[in-house]
Amino acid sequence: MAEARLDGRVERGNRTRQLVLRRTVDIASVEGLEALSVGRLATELQLSKSGVFALFGSKQELQLATVREAARTRIYVEQVIRPASETRAGVARVGRLCELWLDYSQGRVFPGGCFFYEVIAEFDARPGPVHDPAGRGPGFAFAPPVDVPVGAAPLDEALRLLGRTPKKWPLPADDAREQRI
């Protein structure tokens, strides 16, 4: 009987955590991660402050969990990156990537627009645990996008969509640059 009750508490805790995280992603997409507070979430979701705090333990962990939740949904990867990767590599793929990104941006998947755009703008000049995963951009925080190793930068993914890698891009010799000028 104790196991059933414990499992029920864990399940309720997981549901509550998901409820809170859905709300934090929405808030952060409009107002940024700094707008998140245990008191606000407790009031808006009709939960106790101590209950919300117990789920995360600190504002920083709440912010990190929010970034992980936004990345976990992989909306950007599914709506932009994956469909673009099905187009022939090169200019056609870049064009498709731009079209899909515009559709994604106009579609307002998150209430404030692109979650990662808001968070990157907010934390760009702030080094630390929240900046690092948030700065990797949509689909890159805590979860690798399509066929990209963990920690890959958005530029690397764009180059892969073009069928290139940074090491394959030839740099002109100094004398070649001078001749073009």
Secondary structure, 3 states (H helix, E strand, C coil): CHHHHHHHHHHHHHHHHHHHHHHHHHHHHHHCHHHCCHHHHHHHHCCCHHHHHHHHCCHHHHHHHHHHHHHHCCHHHHHHHHHHHCCCCCHHHHHHHHHHHHHHHHHCCCCCCCHHHHHHHHHCCCCCCCHHHHCCCCCCCCCCCCCCCCCCCHHHHHHHHCCCCHHHCCCCCHHHHHHHC
